[in-house]
Amino acid sequence: MAGMNPAAQQIVTTLANQPMLLMKMKILSLGKNYDVMDAQQQVLCRVGLDANQNVKGQLLSSAVASVAGDFVGRWAARSLEYTYDVTDPNGQVAIQIRKGKGGQKAQFQVVDPVSGGSFGHIDLQRSIFGGMKAFWVAPDGQQVFHTKGNLLRRKYSILNTAGQEIGKVSHKILAIRDTWQLELNAGANHLYSAIFAVVIDFEKKM
């Protein structure tokens, strides 16, 4: 893709034409980190929130919850600004996902850390009943794709602007601990879809 740094370009090439990606959460990590793997469990890239940012959110949530209750505590943690890194298997940062302030509604700017260029942003919306919706919006303001289904249960589709399914998230694969799958159809942007699905999964736990 034009405008991407070499590390990001390499990830795009590696992910291209993969019909399914396995998303494995590293549960022993102090941060929030996912391995994005192929069907043979080979790591293609990683998406993560470092330990300092993760612990800061947890401490704030606990402190506020002790005074105002669990719901307000979780809302306070969600309202923080933080940054996810997308890295290649060697740890080279390729893309950053920068969350702005906001609890029930939040925006995540997806940027090239080298050039500062934008690949668009993710709008995340939570309902008062706990449901979630997400949208990927291009730099020109046009919606690229959105979700349909139950994000909290990892049972939803990613649809393009024509309403066609380009990706589908399903329950974790029981044979591989803490892993779920992202199936991708022809025409999908594999890297954007992977970023989209991982951010949703991180946020639904907050």
Buried (B, 14 or more C-beta within 10 A) or exposed (E): EEEBBEBBBBBBEBBEEBEBBBBBBBEEBEBBBBBBBBEEEEBBBBBBBBEEBBEEBEEBBEEBBEEEEEEBBBBBBBBBEBBBBBBBBEEBBBBBBBBBEBBEEBBBBBBBBBEEBBBBBBBBEBEEEEEBBBBBBEEEEEEBBBBEBEBBEBEBBBBBEEEEBBBBBBEBBEEEEEBBBBBBBEEBBBBBBBBBBBBBBBBBEB
